[in-house]
Amino acid sequence: MNIAQYILNDVKPLSINDAVKEAQLVFNQLTFSHIPISDNGVYLGCLSETDSHCFEGDKLISECRYALEQFFVRKQTNWIDVLEAFAQNSSNIMPILNEKNDYVGYYELNDIISIFNDTPFLHELGSVLVVEKGIKDYSFSEISQIVESNNARLLGAFISKVERDVVQVTLKLNNAGLNEIVQSFRRYSYNIVSEFAEDTYMQNLKERSEYLDKYLNI
């Protein structure tokens, strides 16, 4: 997916020779968590809003250079990796460099999140199912086979948690035969982490049936 259309240039990097109060002014006017800093067009890093308010306004940014955070992405970076970079750096702005390390603009977090919102995983109607299994025992090919053998479609899947050699996989499925899919996963020794209405309904029926059998055998 080409995300070049989301590159923005309306806010230019501040110079390393600007006063800190220039950065403070930008932060007061915008909702940025960081602002790019450059030296004669060469990107040096980002100054965070929090750090900018720790320094006197008349101080030069060059005197605070040690506080700059050196994060960025490339122009050709995949949007998933861009989203990861946002998360790792707790930023809502992401500087972009080309292959020559020239600053070419920035991404805003909301624009990249909107791309994720438009993917079938979130955009298509369906149900979310979370399953877990030992890290050495699960496979995406097996998960796909279980879903498709029940005449359902897998709209997306990702590893949402790894803990103590157990992997949780979050699945987005169309709603066809969801209970049958769940039972198939259980037969393949997957634990069902999430609950959904149909599965709860079947569990209630089972409990009532067991209660009725117990009552009739009194």
N, C-alpha and C positions, 0 to 999 in steps of 0.2 A: 504494500500500500504506500503510495507516494504522499508524503505529508509536507512537501515543500510549500504547498499553498498556505500552510499555517505559519510560515516564517514571518515575523514581525520586525519592523525597523523604526517604528514611530518614536521609540525612546532610545536615544543614543547612549553609549557608555560614557561615564564620566572619566575625566582625565586624572591620572595619578597626582597631578599638580593642582587639582581643584581643592577647595576647602571642604572639610567635612560637612559644613552647613549646607553645601550644595546637595549632598546626598540626603541630608535630613529633610531638605525642602522637597526632594523627589518623593521620599517616603510619606511625607505629609499630604502630598497631592495624589499619590497612587496607592494601590493596595499590594505593591510588590513586597516580597519577603527579602529580596536581594536586588542589587543594582550592579551591572557589569562595570569593571574599571579597566581602562586601557592606558598605554603609554605610547604616544605617537602612533596610534592605530593598532598596536600589539596588545592583545587581550592578556591581562594579568591575573584576573580572578574576579570574584564577586564580594562586595561588602554587604553584610546582612543589616537589616533594619535594627536589630537588637544591638549589634556592635556599634552602629553609627551613633546611637544615643549614649554610648559609653565614653565618647570623646568630646572634647570642647569643639564648638563649631568653627572656631578660627584656625584650628589645627589643619594642616595639609593631610590629604589622604596618604601621601607618600610616607608620612610619619607613622601611619597606622598600617603599613603594608603587610606586616606580620599577621594581621587579622583577616586578610583576604582568603577566601575559600576558592581553590582551583578546580572547580567542576565545570564540565561542558559536555556537549555531544557533537558528533560530526553531522554534516549535512546529509550524509547517506545513512545515518543510524536508523535502524528499524524502530517503529513507533512503540513497540513493546519495551525495547531497551531504553527509549526516551522516558517512558512512564516509570521504569525502574529507577532511572537516574533522578527523577523528581522525588521519588520516595526516599532514596538513600540520602539525599542531601536536604530533605525537609524544605524544599523550595517551591515556589509557584511560578518561577521564571527560570528558563534554561538557555544559557548562551549556546550559540551554534558556531562551530568553526569549520572551514573547508579543509581540503587535503593539504593546503599550504599553511594551515593554522591561522588563516585570516578570519577575523570576526565577520560574520555575515548576517547576524540578527539573533533573534531569540524565539523560543516557544513559550506560550502561556499554558499553565497546567490545565485550565478548563477546556482549552481547545483539544488537547490530547485526550482528556477524559471523554470528550464528546465522540471521539473516534471509537473508543471502546463501547460507548453506549449504542453506537450504530452497528456493532457486530451482531451476528445471529445469536451469540451466546446471551446477550441481554435483550436484543430487539425482538427476536422471534418468540411467539407464545410457546410455553412449555412448562415443564416442572424441573426443579432442581433437586438432585439426589446426591447425597454425600455418602460414599462407601469407604471402608478402610480394610487394609490387609497388611500382612508382613511385607517389609520392604523388599525381601528376596522372593516373595511369592506372587506379587501382583504383576500384571502387564497390561499395557494399553490395548494390545491386540486382543487379549482375553476379554477385557472390558467391552470393547467394540463388538466382539463376537456375541457376548451375552445380550447386549442391547439389540443388535440386529437380528439375532435368532428369534427374538420376540416381536419381529415385524415393527420395530421402532427405529427412530432416527436419532443419532447422537449429534446434537447441535454444537457441542463444545465440551472440553474437559481440561482440567488443570489440577496439579498437585497443590492442595490448599494447606497441607500441614504434614510435617514429618516429626515424629516424636517417639523415642525409644524403639527404633527399628520398625515402627508402624507408619504406613503412609495413608493419608486421607486424600481421596480424589473427589473433586466436586464435578458433577456431571449436569449438563443441561440437555433434557430429553423432550421430544414431543410426548403428548399425553397418552399415546396408544399403549394399552396393556401395562400400565405402570405397576400394578400389583404383581403381575406375572414376572415382570423384570426384577422386582425386588426379591421374589421367591427364588428366581434363578441365581441371583447374586448370593443368596444365602446357601444355596446348594453348592456353589463354588467357594464356600467358606469366607465370603466377604461379610463383614459386619456392617449393618445399615446404621449410619450415624444420625441422619436426618429422619424426621417423621413427616408423614403427609396424611391427608384426610383418609384416603382409601385404605392405606395400611392400618391406620388406627381403627377404622371401621371394621376391618377383617379381624383385627386382634380382639376387639370388643365382642364380635360374634363368637370367636373361639372361646373367650372367657365365659360367655353366657351359656354356650353349649356345654362346656365342662361343668358349669354350675348346675345346669339342668340334669345332666347325667348323674351327678352326685346326689341330687335331690330325688331322682327316680330310683336310685339304688338304696335309699334309706329304708 
